[in-house]
Amino acid sequence: MTVRTAARPRLVIVLAGLSAVSPFATDMYAPAFPQIVTSFGTSGAAVQLSLTACLVGIAVGQVVLGPVSDATGRRRLLLAGSGLFTVFSLVCALAPAMFVFDVARLLQGIAGSAGLVIGRAVISDRFTGARAARQFATLSVIAMTAPVLAPVLGGLILGVGSWRLVFVALAVTGLVLSAAIWAWVPESLPAERRRPSGPRAAFAAMGGLLRRRELVGYLLVVGCGLGALFAYITGSPFVFQNGYGLSPTGYGLVFATNAAGTVAAGVAFGRLAGRVRLTTLLVTGVVIAAVSLTTLVILLAAGVETLPTTWACLFGLTSGFGLLLPASTSVILAIGSDSPGAASGLLGGAQFALGAAAAPLPGALGSTTAMSTAVVVLGFVFLSVIALSTLTRPWRKP
């Protein structure tokens, strides 16, 4: 099935927005962490837990909603997801206490995950072959660019209002996406192609995939890599604002520069993928991240705690991730090509579940410092190294 030519640009634009909204919801309020600590009279670790709640929601939502959409169709779930994302964003904006905020973040993550997982399914329904590949590439670039813009926009909003205004902006975004889905995203899975037993079959397929040692290894590589990235995301506002005295806007610039390293590495990956083995690019990304964080921990332990050195080492982390993410994603989906939907669900679940576990750890022992953040990030990078070394061992293959 294909989409009318005139409708394709609008459809892809809406799906791109749906792919970006969850990364925006995750990162846009990061510059406001110190403000939220003061607003609720809580700790940095408690605020970092709100990011964990959102990531758990995104992980659970992707695993569940993808198979459910195979049985019930895409459009209604997309509309429900965007509508509920708007509602829970407003609840976050109006939250009177930390507990309410955390619950709303969890539900916001579940609602936002609909756009991530079902958006990919719509592409599969509507496009095939090279056309589908180009659309998936577009969504990937958007998903990797969103973290670059989110903290910058969040910092700009904080320049004119409180942290609550960030969630009002997210609510407005959800409302706009709901209207766009209603107008430009028709049902892509007709009733005769739906599978009433879809969720059960998908979960059975996931169980089969998890019995493949190599696949589990690559899932741990990318999941621990994302765990390192989210530990960096939750720890860096305190490191750069409280530790180095940057303003929210200044922190947004640092974060955007580092995230631009992710995007640049992703572009380099696209150019090299046809000429260099995917596993070679994956190992290169893991090595870059490991060397960068090892260097940072050594410098901090030696008393060298400066803005330029910390910034440069974390730039190395995000650049390595720009190779790690697309390479591991491509390898995982190739290994699980006999059950692509189940493999995609496992991929999303592993990424955001481990990201959720890592997010609160930089402040788990008290105040969040450059050293506590660097140690946690390095720990998750080393877990990726261990998974590569013991489970996948790509260098042993011809």
C-alpha positions as CSV (number, residue, x, y, z in Angstrom):
1,M,0.0,0.0,0.0
2,T,1.2,3.5,-0.8
3,V,0.2,7.0,0.1
4,R,-1.0,9.6,-2.4
5,T,2.1,11.6,-3.5
6,A,0.7,14.9,-2.3
7,A,0.0,13.4,1.2
8,R,3.5,11.9,1.7
9,P,5.3,15.1,2.8
10,R,2.6,15.9,5.3
11,L,2.6,12.3,6.6
12,V,6.3,12.2,7.1
13,I,6.4,15.6,8.8
14,V,3.8,14.4,11.3
15,L,5.7,11.2,11.9
16,A,8.9,13.1,12.4
17,G,7.2,15.3,15.0
18,L,6.0,12.2,16.8
19,S,9.5,10.8,16.7
20,A,10.9,14.0,18.2
21,V,8.3,14.6,21.0
22,S,9.5,11.9,23.4
23,P,13.2,13.1,23.2
24,F,11.9,16.6,23.7
25,A,9.9,15.5,26.8
26,T,13.0,13.7,28.1
27,D,15.5,16.5,27.7
28,M,13.8,19.8,27.4
29,Y,13.5,20.4,31.2
30,A,17.0,19.3,32.0
31,P,18.3,22.9,32.4
32,A,15.5,23.4,35.0
33,F,16.6,20.6,37.3
34,P,18.1,23.1,39.9
35,Q,14.9,25.2,39.8
36,I,12.7,22.1,40.3
37,V,14.8,21.1,43.3
38,T,14.1,24.5,44.9
39,S,10.4,24.6,43.8
40,F,9.6,21.3,45.4
41,G,12.1,21.6,48.3
42,T,13.6,18.2,47.3
43,S,16.9,16.7,46.3
44,G,18.7,16.5,43.0
45,A,18.4,12.7,43.1
46,A,14.6,13.0,43.5
47,V,14.4,15.3,40.5
48,Q,16.5,12.9,38.5
49,L,14.1,10.2,39.4
50,S,11.4,12.0,37.4
51,L,13.5,11.4,34.3
52,T,13.7,7.8,35.2
53,A,9.9,7.7,35.5
54,C,9.6,9.1,32.0
55,L,12.1,6.7,30.6
56,V,10.3,3.7,32.2
57,G,7.1,4.9,30.6
58,I,8.7,5.2,27.2
59,A,10.2,1.7,27.5
60,V,7.0,0.0,28.7
61,G,5.0,1.9,26.1
62,Q,7.1,0.8,23.2
63,V,7.1,-2.9,24.2
64,V,3.3,-2.9,24.7
65,L,1.8,-0.4,22.2
66,G,3.6,-1.7,19.1
67,P,2.1,-5.2,19.2
68,V,-1.3,-3.8,20.3
69,S,-1.4,-1.5,17.2
70,D,-0.9,-4.7,15.1
71,A,-4.3,-5.9,16.5
72,T,-6.3,-2.6,16.8
73,G,-4.8,-0.3,14.1
74,R,-2.6,2.7,14.2
75,R,-4.6,5.9,14.0
76,R,-6.7,5.6,17.1
77,L,-3.7,4.8,19.3
78,L,-1.7,7.7,17.8
79,L,-4.6,10.0,18.5
80,A,-5.0,8.7,22.1
81,G,-1.2,8.8,22.7
82,S,-0.9,12.5,21.5
83,G,-4.1,13.5,23.4
84,L,-2.9,11.9,26.7
85,F,0.6,13.4,26.2
86,T,-1.0,16.8,26.2
87,V,-3.0,16.0,29.3
88,F,-0.1,14.6,31.3
89,S,2.2,17.5,30.2
90,L,-0.4,19.9,31.7
91,V,-0.4,17.8,34.9
92,C,3.4,18.1,35.1
93,A,3.1,21.9,34.7
94,L,0.5,22.1,37.5
95,A,1.9,19.5,39.8
96,P,1.7,20.6,43.4
97,A,4.2,18.0,44.7
98,M,7.1,15.8,43.6
99,F,5.1,12.6,43.8
100,V,2.4,14.0,41.5
101,F,5.1,15.2,39.1
102,D,6.8,11.8,39.0
103,V,3.5,9.9,38.3
104,A,2.6,12.4,35.6
105,R,6.1,12.0,34.0
106,L,5.6,8.2,34.0
107,L,2.3,8.5,32.2
108,Q,3.6,11.2,29.9
109,G,6.4,8.8,28.8
110,I,3.9,6.0,28.1
111,A,1.7,8.4,26.0
112,G,4.7,9.8,24.1
113,S,6.0,6.3,23.3
114,A,3.0,5.8,21.0
115,G,4.5,8.2,18.5
116,L,7.9,6.4,18.5
117,V,6.8,2.8,18.1
118,I,3.6,3.3,16.0
119,G,5.2,5.9,13.8
120,R,7.7,3.3,12.7
121,A,4.9,0.9,12.1
122,V,3.0,3.4,9.9
123,I,6.2,3.8,7.7
124,S,6.3,0.0,7.4
125,D,2.6,0.0,6.4
126,R,2.9,2.7,3.8
127,F,6.3,2.3,2.2
128,T,8.5,-0.5,1.0
129,G,12.0,-1.1,-0.1
130,A,14.2,1.9,-0.7
131,R,11.4,4.3,0.0
132,A,10.9,2.9,3.4
133,A,14.6,3.0,4.1
134,R,14.7,6.7,3.3
135,Q,11.8,7.5,5.5
136,F,13.3,5.5,8.4
137,A,16.6,7.4,7.9
138,T,14.6,10.7,8.1
139,L,13.0,9.7,11.4
140,S,16.4,8.6,12.8
141,V,18.0,12.0,12.0
142,I,15.0,13.8,13.6
143,A,15.3,11.6,16.7
144,M,19.0,12.3,17.0
145,T,18.6,16.0,16.4
146,A,15.8,16.5,18.9
147,P,18.2,16.2,21.9
148,V,20.3,18.9,20.4
149,L,17.4,21.4,20.3
150,A,15.5,20.4,23.4
151,P,17.8,21.7,26.2
152,V,18.5,24.9,24.2
153,L,14.8,25.6,23.8
154,G,14.3,24.7,27.5
155,G,17.0,27.2,28.4
156,L,15.3,29.9,26.3
157,I,11.9,29.2,28.0
158,L,13.6,29.4,31.4
159,G,14.8,32.9,30.4
160,V,11.3,34.2,30.3
161,G,9.4,32.0,32.8
162,S,9.6,29.2,35.3
163,W,10.2,25.5,34.7
164,R,6.4,24.9,34.6
165,L,6.3,26.8,31.3
166,V,8.5,24.1,29.7
167,F,5.7,21.6,30.2
168,V,3.0,24.0,29.0
169,A,5.1,24.2,25.8
170,L,5.1,20.4,25.6
171,A,1.4,20.3,26.1
172,V,0.9,22.7,23.2
173,T,3.1,20.5,21.1
174,G,1.0,17.5,21.9
175,L,-2.2,19.4,20.9
176,V,-0.7,20.5,17.6
177,L,0.4,16.9,16.9
178,S,-3.1,15.6,17.7
179,A,-4.6,18.0,15.2
180,A,-2.0,17.0,12.6
181,I,-2.7,13.3,13.1
182,W,-6.4,13.9,12.7
183,A,-5.9,15.8,9.5
184,W,-3.0,14.0,7.8
185,V,-2.5,10.5,9.2
186,P,-5.2,8.1,7.9
187,E,-5.4,4.6,9.2
188,S,-2.6,2.6,7.6
189,L,-3.5,-0.9,8.7
190,P,-6.9,-1.9,7.3
191,A,-9.0,-4.4,9.3
192,E,-8.3,-7.3,7.0
193,R,-4.5,-7.0,7.7
194,R,-4.8,-6.8,11.5
195,R,-3.8,-9.7,13.7
196,P,-6.1,-10.2,16.7
197,S,-3.4,-12.4,18.3
198,G,-0.7,-9.9,17.5
199,P,0.4,-9.0,21.1
200,R,0.6,-12.7,22.1
201,A,2.5,-13.7,19.0
202,A,4.8,-10.7,19.3
203,F,5.7,-11.5,23.0
204,A,6.4,-15.1,22.0
205,A,8.7,-13.9,19.3
206,M,10.5,-11.7,21.8
207,G,11.1,-14.7,24.0
208,G,12.6,-16.6,21.1
209,L,14.9,-13.7,20.2
210,L,16.1,-13.5,23.8
211,R,17.4,-17.0,23.6
212,R,20.0,-15.8,21.1
213,R,23.1,-15.0,23.0
214,E,24.5,-12.7,20.3
215,L,21.3,-10.6,20.1
216,V,21.2,-10.3,23.9
217,G,24.8,-9.1,23.8
218,Y,24.1,-6.3,21.3
219,L,20.9,-5.3,23.3
220,L,23.1,-4.9,26.4
221,V,25.7,-2.9,24.4
222,V,23.1,-0.4,23.2
223,G,21.1,-0.4,26.4
224,C,24.1,0.3,28.6
225,G,25.3,2.9,26.1
226,L,21.9,4.7,26.5
227,G,22.2,4.2,30.2
228,A,25.6,6.1,30.1
229,L,24.0,8.8,28.0
230,F,21.1,9.4,30.4
231,A,23.3,9.4,33.4
232,Y,25.2,12.2,31.6
233,I,21.9,14.0,30.9
234,T,20.7,13.9,34.5
235,G,24.0,14.7,36.0
236,S,25.3,17.4,33.6
237,P,22.8,20.2,34.6
238,F,24.2,20.1,38.2
239,V,27.8,19.7,37.0
240,F,27.7,22.7,34.6
241,Q,25.3,25.0,36.5
242,N,26.1,24.3,40.1
243,G,29.7,23.2,39.7
244,Y,30.9,25.5,36.9
245,G,28.4,28.4,37.4
246,L,26.8,28.4,34.0
247,S,23.3,29.8,33.4
248,P,20.5,27.6,32.0
249,T,21.1,29.2,28.6
250,G,24.9,28.5,28.9
251,Y,24.2,25.0,29.9
252,G,21.9,24.6,26.9
253,L,24.8,25.7,24.7
254,V,27.1,23.1,26.2
255,F,24.5,20.4,25.9
256,A,23.7,21.4,22.3
257,T,27.4,21.3,21.3
258,N,27.8,17.8,22.8
259,A,24.6,16.6,21.2
260,A,25.8,18.1,17.9
261,G,28.7,15.6,18.2
262,T,26.2,12.8,18.3
263,V,24.6,14.1,15.1
264,A,27.9,14.6,13.3
265,A,29.0,11.1,14.2
266,G,25.7,9.8,13.0
267,V,26.3,11.5,9.7
268,A,29.8,10.0,9.5
269,F,28.2,6.6,10.2
270,G,25.9,7.0,7.2
271,R,28.8,7.8,4.9
272,L,30.9,4.9,6.2
273,A,28.3,2.2,6.6
274,G,28.6,1.0,3.1
275,R,32.4,0.7,3.2
276,V,33.2,-0.3,6.8
277,R,31.7,-3.2,8.7
278,L,28.9,-2.2,11.1
279,T,30.5,-4.1,13.9
280,T,33.8,-2.2,13.3
281,L,31.9,1.1,13.6
282,L,30.2,-0.1,16.7
283,V,33.4,-1.1,18.4
284,T,34.9,2.3,17.4
285,G,32.0,4.1,19.1
286,V,32.3,2.1,22.3
287,V,36.1,2.7,22.4
288,I,35.8,6.4,21.9
289,A,33.3,6.6,24.7
290,A,35.4,4.5,27.0
291,V,38.6,6.4,26.4
292,S,36.8,9.8,26.9
293,L,35.3,8.8,30.2
294,T,38.4,7.1,31.5
295,T,40.3,10.2,30.8
296,L,37.7,12.3,32.6
297,V,37.8,10.2,35.7
298,I,41.6,10.2,35.8
299,L,41.7,14.0,35.4
300,L,39.1,14.5,38.1
301,A,40.9,12.2,40.5
302,A,44.1,14.1,39.9
303,G,42.3,17.4,40.8
304,V,42.0,18.7,37.2
305,E,38.3,19.8,37.4
306,T,37.9,22.5,34.7
307,L,35.0,23.4,32.4
308,P,37.0,22.9,29.2
309,T,38.4,19.4,30.2
310,T,35.0,18.1,31.4
311,W,33.2,19.5,28.4
312,A,35.8,18.0,26.0
313,C,35.6,14.5,27.6
314,L,31.8,14.5,27.6
315,F,31.9,15.6,23.9
316,G,33.8,12.4,23.3
317,L,31.1,10.4,25.0
318,T,28.3,11.8,22.9
319,S,30.3,11.5,19.7
320,G,31.0,7.8,20.5
321,F,27.3,7.3,21.1
322,G,26.6,8.7,17.6
323,L,28.4,5.7,16.2
324,L,27.2,3.2,18.8
325,L,23.5,3.8,18.4
326,P,22.9,3.4,14.6
327,A,25.5,0.6,14.4
328,S,24.0,-1.5,17.2
329,T,20.4,-0.8,15.9
330,S,21.3,-2.0,12.4
331,V,23.0,-5.1,13.7
332,I,20.1,-6.0,16.1
333,L,17.4,-5.6,13.5
334,A,19.5,-7.7,11.0
335,I,19.9,-10.5,13.6
336,G,16.2,-10.4,14.4
337,S,15.1,-10.0,10.8
338,D,12.8,-13.0,11.1
339,S,10.8,-11.1,13.7
340,P,11.4,-7.4,13.0
341,G,8.5,-6.1,15.2
342,A,9.6,-8.1,18.2
343,A,13.3,-7.1,17.6
344,S,12.2,-3.4,17.4
345,G,10.3,-3.8,20.7
346,L,13.2,-5.4,22.5
347,L,15.5,-2.7,21.1
348,G,13.3,0.2,22.5
349,G,12.7,-1.6,25.7
350,A,16.3,-2.3,26.4
351,Q,17.4,1.2,25.6
352,F,14.9,3.0,27.8
353,A,14.8,0.5,30.6
354,L,18.6,0.7,31.2
355,G,18.4,4.4,30.6
356,A,15.8,4.6,33.4
357,A,18.0,2.6,35.7
358,A,21.0,4.9,35.1
359,A,19.2,8.3,35.2
360,P,19.0,8.8,39.1
361,L,22.5,7.3,39.9
362,P,24.7,10.4,39.6
363,G,23.0,11.9,42.7
364,A,22.2,8.6,44.5
365,L,24.8,9.2,47.2
366,G,23.9,12.8,47.8
367,S,25.0,15.8,45.8
368,T,25.6,15.4,42.1
369,T,29.2,16.2,41.2
370,A,31.4,15.9,38.2
371,M,33.1,12.9,39.7
372,S,29.9,11.1,40.7
373,T,28.5,11.7,37.2
374,A,31.7,10.6,35.4
375,V,32.0,7.4,37.5
376,V,28.4,6.3,36.8
377,V,28.7,7.1,33.1
378,L,32.0,5.2,32.9
379,G,30.5,2.3,34.7
380,F,27.8,1.9,32.1
381,V,30.3,2.3,29.2
382,F,32.4,-0.5,30.7
383,L,29.3,-2.7,30.9
384,S,28.9,-2.1,27.1
385,V,32.6,-3.2,26.7
386,I,32.0,-6.3,28.8
387,A,28.9,-7.2,26.7
388,L,31.0,-6.8,23.5
389,S,33.8,-8.9,24.9
390,T,31.9,-11.8,26.3
391,L,28.6,-12.1,24.4
392,T,29.0,-10.7,20.9
393,R,32.8,-10.8,20.1
394,P,32.3,-9.4,16.6
395,W,36.0,-9.4,15.9
396,R,35.9,-13.3,15.7
397,K,33.7,-13.2,12.7
398,P,34.9,-13.0,9.1
